[in-house]
Amino acid sequence: MADTWLVVGLGNPGPRYENTRHNVGQMVVGELAARRSETLRAHKANARVAETWLRPGGAKLVLAVSNSFMNTSGGPVSQLARFYAVPADRVVLVHDELDIPFDTIKLKTGGGHGGHNGIRDVAKALGTPDFPRVRVGIGRPPGRQDPADWVLDPFSSAERAQLPMLLSDAADAVEQLIDEGLLAAQQRHHAPRA
């Protein structure tokens, strides 16, 4: 299992949250599964999982979304990491990021949680913050809207028009991170779009 990667899309369960900004991580995992004609199925770790491959002969991918709420994502993530014997440095967390403009992707390993309770809970459960992250920009709310409300709102109609490309780019970033490493993925996805 040496070349197994766990890719977890953060979000909240249920139809109420399905198309909200906070669930963009789950949407990216959905895109990765769709590219491989895979369906996420129930797993005993309180998650839905698809086991697949980066490409034929490539790394094994465990694509997962938690059935628990964002703020308690750590339990399912750490259980999956143990079940599949995946070390923290091969647990890729895909999540929304307020401090990055919408339609922007940034990658990093480690660092703080920046007030993101899902990241905080996963870092606590894994016993380390040193896992790769694909951060999908959702931008800050306009005016005085509370960020806690903003992340639970659906994407605007203008954002929805751009969303398929954003999800595709984020899925590309996950694949490149696993295939070529963090630096190569950063160089491609941190550069301004042509």
Salt bridges, closest charged atoms under 4 A:
ASP3 OD1 - ARG90 NH1 2.91
GLU31 OE2 - ARG35 NE 2.96
GLU51 OE1 - LYS60 NZ 3.04
ASP96 OD2 - HIS22 ND1 2.83
ASP96 OD1 - HIS116 NE2 2.99
ASP99 OD1 - ARG140 NH2 2.80
ASP103 OD2 - ARG193 NH1 2.88
GLU159 OE1 - ARG21 NH2 2.93
ASP169 OD2 - ARG193 NH2 2.35
ASP172 OD1 - ARG35 NH1 2.87
ASP172 OD2 - ARG188 NH2 3.59
GLU175 OE1 - ARG35 NH1 2.99
GLU175 OE2 - ARG36 NH2 2.90
ASP179 OD1 - ARG55 NH1 2.69
